[in-house]
C-alpha cells in the first residue's frame, strides 16, 4: 500500500518566536535572533554570541509533574508538537491512538541534565542524583514525552544523525505513513545544547562566526566574507498524515511530501567531502521517489551554515543536480535568523519550505553583501521575495557525514 502524505499542522519554538507563525514572520522580515550570550558567562570565550530561546514555558499545556523531568530541548519539542497537533485539528482518541505515532529527533539530547547532575554528583555525592536522570537525558526523551502528552501510541522513535536529524525525522515519518504503518505522525526535532562545554568545543574548532560587536550581522551564508556559523536552539514539528484520512476529516492541507533521501559521505567526522558526493546521493534518492524533474524545483532551503566549505559544496551540488535550472531556483538560508539549531535545524528549515509554499513567498538570506564567485546562484539577498513556489526542497548535513533531503510540493 502506497499512500500520499500531507502536512496538516505546524509548530515551532525558536529564538525569534514561540510559535510557527512568529518564527515564519521573523524569517520573512529578516529579523535575527542572534545576540549576546546570557545562558552562561561568555567572558572566557572568543565568541560571545548565540541564538537563545527566551522566556519560553509550556504553561498548563503539559502536566506539571511531567514538565519537571523535561530537559530544555524536550520542552521546546513538546511545545512545538502540541502547537502542530492543535493546528492540524487532529484529535487523538482511544479509537485512533494506535495509528498516530511520534518520530522526534535531536542531535545531542539532554546534555544539559548530564552536566548539571555531574556537578551534583561531584559536589553532593551519589545519593543526590535523581532516579529520573537516565530516562530524561536520552536522545529519544522528546519522542517519549510527546507521546505521553498527546496519547499517541503508534510508531515512536528518534532519528539521530547530528544536524541532519530533523530532516531524517520528517523523512522517516513520511515513509512510515506512506507504507501504512501509521495514519499520522507527529514529526520534527528539538535541541538545546547552548552549553559552555559545547561552546568551548566550537570555539576550539574555530567554526564560529566571530563578530561579537554586530551579532545580528555575524552569520553570512554564501557571502564571500563568511567565516562560520552561530549556534542556536529550538524545535519545530509537523503533523504528517495520510491524505485520504486528512480529507475524510476535512483537514486543511499545507502541502504534500513527495520525496526523502539520506546518505553518508563516508569520508570525515567533521568536514564535507569536497565533491559533495554524499549530499548528491541524498538529493538523487529523494528525487527518485518523485515524478518531478530537478528543473521543477522552485525553492531550496539549504543547510547554509555560513562556513566556507559547506556553502561552496552545497552550491556545487545544486548545480550538478539541477544543471542550468539551478540558476532559476531561489535559495535562501534562515540560519542568520534562527541560528544553527543543530539537531533541530532540519525541521526548523523544513518549516520555511512549508510556509513558502503556503504564502508563495521566499524568506531572504540576510547579511549577504559580497558575492562569492564560487557561490553564484540566487540566494535571495536580504529581502523576502514573492514567488510562485510549487516544489520546495530542504537539505541538511551533519557531523559524521550525515545528509538528508526532503521534497515538498503544493497541492494543486
Secondary structure as UniProt FT lines:
FT   STRAND          5..14
FT   TURN            15..16
FT   HELIX           20..29
FT   STRAND          35..36
FT   TURN            43..44
FT   STRAND          49..51
FT   HELIX           59..61
FT   HELIX           64..68
FT   HELIX           72..88
FT   TURN            94..96
FT   HELIX           97..99
FT   STRAND          100..105
FT   HELIX           111..124
FT   HELIX           126..128
FT   TURN            131..132
FT   HELIX           133..137
FT   TURN            139..140
FT   HELIX           141..150
FT   STRAND          156..157
FT   HELIX           162..164
FT   HELIX           165..178
FT   TURN            179..180
FT   STRAND          184..191
FT   HELIX           196..205
FT   HELIX           212..217
FT   TURN            221..222
FT   TURN            224..225
FT   STRAND          231..232
FT   STRAND          234..242
FT   HELIX           243..248
FT   TURN            249..250
FT   STRAND          255..264
FT   TURN            274..275
FT   HELIX           277..288
FT   HELIX           294..296
FT   STRAND          299..301
FT   HELIX           308..322
FT   HELIX           323..327
FT   STRAND          330..331
FT   HELIX           335..338
FT   HELIX           342..344
FT   HELIX           345..359
FT   STRAND          361..362
FT   TURN            366..367
FT   STRAND          371..372
FT   TURN            373..374
FT   STRAND          385..386
FT   STRAND          391..398
FT   TURN            399..401
FT   STRAND          402..409
//
